[in-house]
Amino acid sequence: MKKKSLSTDKKVVTFGEVMLRLTTPGFRRFSQTNEFIATYGGSEANVAVSLAHFGIPTEFVTRLPDNAVSRACINSLRASGLGTDGIVFGGKRLGLYYLECGAAFRNSNVVYDREGSSFATLRPGMIDWETIFADAGWFHWSGIAAALSQEGADACREALEIADRMGLTISCDLNFRKKLWNYGCTAAEVMQPLVQYSDVIFGAEPEYQEILGIQPVGFRDVDTADVSFESDLPSFEKFGQEVERLVPRCQKVFLELRNSITSNHNVLAAVLYSDGTLKHTGIYDIEHETDRVGAGDAFVGGMIYGLITYPDDDRKALDFALAASALKNTVYGDFNLVTVDEVESLMNGNTSGRVSR
């Protein structure tokens, strides 16, 4: 597949499962709680919400059961400014996930309840992609959409083939979730052919390893005081070259880097390999996280925004994406409910936390 110019058309289409998220309150364990906080979330919906809050016209495509809970979910998406005309109805249930938030040295825990959901039983032919893509310039999907069932993976291929034929820029977040790959195929077997459609690829080091077989550099070992991580840059450049070799169409390879010190203390950075060169950010040292779920999606949303808005300034786009991800760690829920002004303020060094009056 040949490389082409990335689209700067404003409308972005994202595709994936949106779920009801049920979170234990107050850092309680599942065994301690008799109540849950209900919100909505899911990787591709999270990306779409970020883009909508940044002012990018965004359409979210999924399949939901035709019931009152689904309509409440759609209302939540619309409240964030998403287009929902591409949502189709069918199947019997909305996917769920349960979240037990970690604290200090205790890890967070996610339990999925998605088997047989409306999205997991999606098949090719159920979505009118040509109509959805008619006025769009960018299509974003992730490995989660292909992990739930063979039919879902086939639906991803259908969307990718049509998006490619219609000339859209295609981005993929590798998004490997070990707990989801249960239908007899490995992530590498399913994802490697699908990733070949990608103009832009996002992922964490372990995800590139699981899907493309590339060994991690090991940012998790970086000293938090090493704000430039210069010593690792040659290895990250080789990493990007290897992705480019395996996916020849890909123009931009992104790695969001996280060093988890405890469940609530993380160090973030990011690198971009493109046009034979490596660009990197500084480091955000986040000592008191509110909710890290969706931080990777916030990075993806910020990066797509940056590539559309700053097409000639990859470094600015990369800095914007990481600042958006850093802010997501301070926002409860899956969705990154921040504005361009807030992200740019953090990019410009405003870390005071003072009240805005």
C-alpha positions in Angstrom: 0.0 0.0 0.0 1.4 3.4 -1.0 1.9 6.3 1.4 -0.2 9.4 0.9 -0.6 12.8 2.4 -2.5 12.8 5.7 -5.9 14.4 5.6 -6.5 17.8 7.2 -10.2 17.6 6.5 -11.9 18.2 9.8 -14.4 15.4 10.2 -13.1 12.3 11.9 -14.9 8.9 12.2 -14.1 6.5 15.0 -15.4 3.0 15.3 -15.6 0.7 18.4 -17.6 -0.5 21.3 -19.0 1.9 23.9 -19.8 0.3 27.3 -21.4 1.0 30.6 -18.5 1.4 33.1 -19.3 0.4 36.7 -16.7 1.7 39.2 -16.4 0.9 42.9 -16.5 4.2 44.8 -13.7 5.4 47.1 -11.0 3.0 46.0 -13.1 0.1 47.4 -12.4 -3.5 46.3 -15.1 -5.4 44.5 -15.6 -7.5 47.7 -16.3 -4.4 49.8 -18.8 -2.5 47.7 -22.6 -2.7 47.4 -22.8 0.2 44.9 -21.1 1.3 41.7 -20.7 4.6 39.9 -22.2 4.3 36.4 -20.5 6.1 33.5 -19.9 5.3 29.8 -16.6 4.6 28.0 -14.6 2.7 25.5 -11.4 3.4 23.7 -12.7 4.7 20.4 -15.6 6.6 22.0 -13.0 8.2 24.3 -11.0 9.4 21.3 -14.1 10.8 19.7 -15.1 12.7 22.9 -11.6 14.3 23.1 -11.8 15.4 19.5 -15.3 16.9 19.9 -14.1 18.9 23.0 -11.3 20.2 20.8 -13.8 21.4 18.2 -13.2 18.7 15.6 -16.4 17.4 14.0 -16.5 13.7 15.0 -18.8 10.8 14.2 -18.8 7.8 16.4 -19.9 4.4 14.9 -21.0 1.4 16.9 -23.8 -1.1 17.4 -26.1 -1.0 20.4 -29.3 -2.8 21.6 -32.5 -0.8 21.1 -33.3 -0.1 24.7 -33.4 2.7 27.3 -29.9 2.3 28.5 -28.5 2.6 25.0 -30.5 5.7 24.5 -29.1 7.1 27.7 -25.6 6.2 26.4 -26.3 8.0 23.1 -27.5 11.1 25.0 -24.2 11.1 26.9 -22.2 11.0 23.7 -24.3 13.7 22.1 -23.8 15.9 25.2 -20.1 15.8 24.4 -20.8 16.9 20.8 -20.5 13.6 19.0 -22.3 12.8 15.8 -24.3 9.5 16.4 -26.1 9.0 13.1 -23.7 6.1 12.3 -24.9 4.1 15.3 -26.9 1.0 14.3 -29.2 -1.0 16.5 -29.4 -4.7 17.0 -28.4 -7.5 19.3 -29.5 -7.9 22.9 -27.1 -6.2 25.3 -24.7 -3.3 26.0 -21.2 -4.3 26.9 -20.1 -3.7 30.5 -16.9 -3.3 32.3 -16.3 -3.2 36.1 -13.4 -1.2 37.4 -11.7 -1.5 40.8 -9.4 1.5 41.1 -5.9 0.8 42.5 -4.2 2.8 45.2 -0.5 3.1 46.1 1.0 -0.4 45.5 -2.3 -2.2 44.8 -3.1 -2.4 41.0 -6.4 -1.4 39.4 -8.5 -4.3 38.2 -10.9 -4.5 35.2 -13.5 -7.3 34.7 -15.1 -7.3 31.3 -18.7 -8.5 30.6 -18.8 -8.1 26.8 -19.3 -11.5 25.4 -22.4 -11.6 23.1 -22.8 -7.8 23.3 -24.4 -6.0 20.4 -21.0 -4.9 19.2 -19.4 -8.3 19.6 -22.0 -9.8 17.3 -21.6 -7.1 14.7 -21.0 -8.5 11.2 -19.9 -7.1 7.8 -22.8 -5.4 5.9 -24.5 -4.0 9.0 -23.0 -0.5 8.7 -23.3 1.8 5.6 -19.7 2.9 5.5 -19.9 4.7 2.2 -22.5 7.1 3.6 -20.6 7.6 6.9 -17.3 8.3 5.1 -18.8 10.5 2.4 -17.9 13.8 4.1 -15.0 12.5 6.4 -11.3 12.8 6.0 -10.0 10.5 8.8 -11.0 7.0 10.1 -9.7 5.8 13.5 -10.2 2.3 14.9 -8.3 0.1 17.4 -7.4 -3.5 18.1 -10.1 -3.8 20.7 -12.7 -3.7 17.9 -11.1 -6.8 16.3 -10.5 -8.6 19.6 -14.1 -9.5 20.5 -15.0 -11.9 17.7 -14.0 -13.0 14.3 -17.1 -11.3 12.9 -15.9 -8.0 14.5 -12.5 -8.4 13.0 -14.2 -9.0 9.6 -16.3 -5.8 10.1 -13.0 -3.9 10.8 -11.6 -5.2 7.5 -14.7 -4.1 5.7 -14.5 -0.6 7.1 -10.7 -0.4 6.4 -11.2 -1.5 2.7 -13.9 1.1 2.1 -12.0 3.9 4.0 -8.9 3.1 1.9 -10.9 3.1 -1.4 -12.5 6.4 -0.5 -9.1 8.0 0.3 -9.4 8.6 4.1 -6.4 8.8 6.4 -6.5 5.7 8.6 -5.1 5.5 12.1 -4.9 2.5 14.4 -4.4 2.2 18.1 -3.0 -1.3 18.7 -4.8 -1.5 22.0 -3.9 -5.0 23.0 -6.1 -6.4 25.8 -5.1 -9.9 26.8 -8.5 -10.6 28.5 -10.4 -10.1 25.3 -8.7 -12.4 22.8 -10.7 -15.5 23.4 -12.0 -16.7 20.1 -9.2 -18.9 18.9 -6.9 -16.5 17.1 -4.0 -14.5 18.4 -3.8 -10.8 18.2 -0.8 -11.0 15.9 -2.7 -13.3 13.4 -5.7 -11.0 13.2 -4.1 -7.6 13.5 -1.0 -7.8 11.3 -3.0 -7.8 8.0 -5.4 -5.1 9.3 -2.6 -2.8 10.5 -1.3 -2.7 6.9 -4.0 -0.1 6.1 -2.5 2.3 8.7 -1.2 5.7 7.8 -0.7 6.4 11.5 -0.1 3.9 14.3 -0.4 4.4 18.1 0.6 2.1 20.9 2.6 1.3 24.0 5.8 -0.7 23.7 4.2 -4.0 24.9 1.5 -3.7 22.3 4.0 -3.3 19.5 5.7 -6.4 20.8 2.5 -8.5 21.1 1.2 -7.6 17.6 4.3 -6.8 15.5 7.0 -8.7 17.5 9.2 -5.7 18.2 11.1 -5.8 21.4 10.5 -2.9 23.8 13.2 -0.3 24.5 12.2 -0.2 28.2 11.1 3.3 29.2 9.7 1.9 32.4 13.3 1.8 33.7 14.0 5.5 33.1 14.9 7.6 36.1 12.2 10.2 36.7 15.0 12.9 36.9 16.1 12.2 33.3 13.7 14.6 31.7 15.1 14.1 28.2 15.7 10.3 28.3 18.4 11.1 25.6 20.2 7.8 26.1 17.2 5.8 24.9 16.6 7.9 21.7 18.8 5.8 19.3 16.9 2.7 20.4 13.5 4.3 19.8 14.7 5.4 16.4 15.5 1.8 15.5 12.1 0.8 17.0 10.4 3.3 14.6 12.4 2.0 11.6 11.3 -1.6 12.4 7.6 -0.5 12.5 8.1 1.2 9.2 9.6 -1.9 7.7 6.8 -4.1 8.9 4.0 -1.6 7.9 5.4 0.2 4.8 2.3 2.4 4.4 2.7 3.9 7.8 3.9 7.5 7.9 3.9 8.2 11.6 4.7 5.8 14.4 3.8 7.0 17.9 4.8 5.6 21.3 3.2 6.9 24.5 5.6 5.9 27.2 4.6 5.3 30.8 6.7 4.4 33.9 4.2 3.3 36.6 5.8 3.9 39.9 2.6 3.2 41.9 -1.0 3.0 40.9 -1.4 6.8 41.4 2.1 8.0 40.5 3.1 7.7 36.8 5.7 9.3 34.5 4.7 10.1 31.0 6.6 10.9 27.8 6.1 10.2 24.1 8.1 9.8 20.9 7.2 10.0 17.2 9.1 8.4 14.3 8.3 10.0 10.9 10.2 10.8 7.7 13.4 9.1 9.0 13.6 11.2 12.1 12.6 10.9 15.8 10.9 13.5 17.8 10.3 13.3 21.6 8.7 15.2 24.4 9.8 16.0 27.9 8.5 14.1 30.9 5.4 14.7 33.0 5.7 13.3 36.5 2.2 12.9 37.8 2.2 12.1 41.5 -1.5 12.2 42.4 -3.6 10.6 39.6 -7.4 10.8 39.7 -8.2 8.3 37.0 -5.7 6.9 34.5 -8.2 5.0 32.4 -8.5 6.6 29.0 -5.1 8.4 29.2 -3.9 6.6 26.2 -7.1 7.5 24.3 -6.6 11.1 25.3 -3.1 11.0 23.8 -4.6 9.6 20.5 -7.3 12.2 20.4 -4.8 14.9 21.1 -2.5 13.6 18.4 -5.1 13.4 15.7 -6.2 16.9 16.7 -2.5 18.0 16.4 -1.9 16.4 13.1 -5.0 18.0 11.6 -4.5 21.4 13.2 -0.7 21.7 13.0 0.1 19.7 9.8 3.5 21.2 9.4 4.6 21.0 13.1 4.8 17.4 14.3 6.6 18.5 17.5 3.8 20.8 18.5 1.3 18.1 17.8 3.3 15.6 19.9 3.5 18.1 22.8 -0.2 18.8 22.6 -1.0 15.1 22.6 1.1 14.4 25.7 -0.3 17.4 27.6 -3.8 16.2 26.8 -2.9 12.7 28.1 -1.4 14.2 31.3 -4.5 16.2 32.0 -6.7 13.1 31.5 -5.0 11.6 34.6 -6.7 14.3 36.6 -10.2 13.8 35.2 -12.6 11.1 36.5 -14.2 8.7 34.1 -13.1 7.5 30.6 -13.7 10.8 28.8 -11.1 13.5 28.7 -13.3 16.6 29.3 -10.7 19.3 28.7 -10.4 22.1 26.3 -7.7 23.2 23.8 -7.0 26.2 26.0 -6.4 24.0 29.0 -4.1 21.7 27.1 -2.1 24.6 25.6 -1.8 26.2 29.0 -0.1 23.0 30.3 2.0 22.9 27.2 3.2 26.4 28.0 4.3 25.4 31.5 1.3 26.4 33.6 1.4 23.7 36.3 0.4 25.8 39.3 -3.0 24.3 39.9 -4.3 27.7 40.9 -8.0 28.4 40.8 -9.0 30.1 37.5 -11.2 33.1 38.3 
